[in-house]
Amino acid sequence: MLKSDYSDAAFPHWRLGIEPKSRNRSHCVEGTWGAEIIDELKPHEGEHLIVKKGFGGFANTALDTILRNMGVITCVVVGVTTCVCVSNTVRGGVDHNYRMILVSDAVADVSRDTHEAELKTMSRVFADVKTTDDVEALLGTITS
C-alpha cells in the first residue's frame, strides 16, 4: 500500500503514467479498493503481512528477515505480473540464496508471449518452474 502522493513508491510511477493527482489512477494506494485485501487472503492471527511498495517482494521489505527467522529455505511464488513483479520477486529470492519455485499456472501477464518468455528465462536460470499439481505433489511428500 502506497501513500497517495507516491512518496514511498519503490518503482518509477512517473514512467507508467501513474500520477498521484490524476483521476482514477490510484495504484495500490492506502485506503483505496486497489489496496484492499480480499477476505479469503487476509492474514490470520500470527501470520505476517509484507507490504510491497515496489516490483519485488524482497526489495525494501522485511521478507528476508522473516523467512530466515522461520528457517525457510524454499519459496513458492505465485502472482501477477510474470515479467515484472513475479520475476523481480524470484530474482530477489535468488539474490538471498533461497530455492525458488515458480508456479507457472498461478502467474499471469498482460501478454501471453512475454509470460511464456519469462517462464523460460526463470526455468533456465532462476527457479524451478512447476505447475500447481506439481507443487501439491511436492507438498504431499513433505507432509506425509
SVG drawing of the C-alpha trace seen along z (x, -y; Angstrom):
<svg xmlns="http://www.w3.org/2000/svg" viewBox="-14 -16 36 56">
<polyline fill="none" stroke="black" stroke-width="0.4" points="0.0,0.0 1.3,-3.3 0.8,-6.9 -1.4,-8.9 1.4,-11.1 3.6,-8.1 6.4,-9.4 7.1,-5.9 6.8,-4.2 9.8,-2.0 9.0,-1.9 9.1,-4.5 5.4,-5.5 6.1,-8.5 7.2,-6.2 4.0,-4.2 1.8,-7.2 0.6,-7.0 0.5,-10.4 -0.8,-10.9 -3.3,-13.6 -4.8,-12.1 -8.3,-10.8 -8.8,-7.0 -5.1,-6.3 -4.6,-5.3 -2.4,-2.3 -2.5,-0.3 -2.9,-3.5 -3.7,-3.1 -7.4,-3.3 -8.5,-2.6 -10.1,0.5 -6.8,1.3 -5.0,1.8 -7.7,3.9 -7.0,7.5 -9.9,9.7 -11.3,11.7 -10.0,15.0 -6.4,13.7 -6.4,11.7 -3.6,12.9 -4.8,15.0 -3.6,14.3 0.1,15.0 0.7,14.7 2.9,11.9 1.8,9.2 4.6,7.9 3.7,4.6 5.4,4.4 6.0,0.9 8.0,1.8 8.3,4.6 9.9,7.3 8.8,8.9 12.3,8.8 13.2,5.2 12.9,2.8 10.8,5.2 11.3,7.4 10.6,10.6 14.1,12.0 14.4,11.4 11.0,13.0 11.8,16.1 15.3,16.5 13.8,16.3 11.3,19.0 14.1,21.2 12.6,21.1 15.0,22.1 12.5,22.5 9.9,20.0 6.9,20.9 5.9,17.9 2.6,17.0 1.1,13.7 1.0,11.0 2.7,9.8 5.0,12.6 7.7,10.5 7.7,7.7 6.6,8.3 6.8,12.1 10.2,12.0 11.6,9.4 10.5,11.4 12.0,14.6 15.3,12.9 15.3,11.2 14.9,14.6 17.8,16.0 19.9,13.0 19.1,14.0 20.0,17.7 16.5,19.1 15.5,22.0 12.7,20.5 9.7,22.4 7.6,20.5 4.1,21.9 3.5,21.5 -0.3,21.8 -0.6,19.4 1.1,16.4 -0.1,14.2 0.9,11.3 -0.9,8.9 0.8,10.7 0.9,14.4 4.2,14.0 6.0,12.1 4.6,14.5 5.9,17.6 9.3,16.0 9.7,15.1 8.8,18.6 11.5,19.9 14.0,17.4 13.0,18.3 13.3,22.0 16.7,21.6 18.4,19.6 16.4,18.6 13.7,21.1 12.2,24.5 9.1,23.8 6.3,26.2 2.5,26.4 0.1,26.2 -0.4,30.0 3.4,30.4 3.7,28.2 0.7,30.0 2.5,33.3 5.8,31.9 4.0,30.7 2.3,34.1 5.7,35.8 6.8,33.4 3.7,33.7 3.2,37.5"/>
</svg>
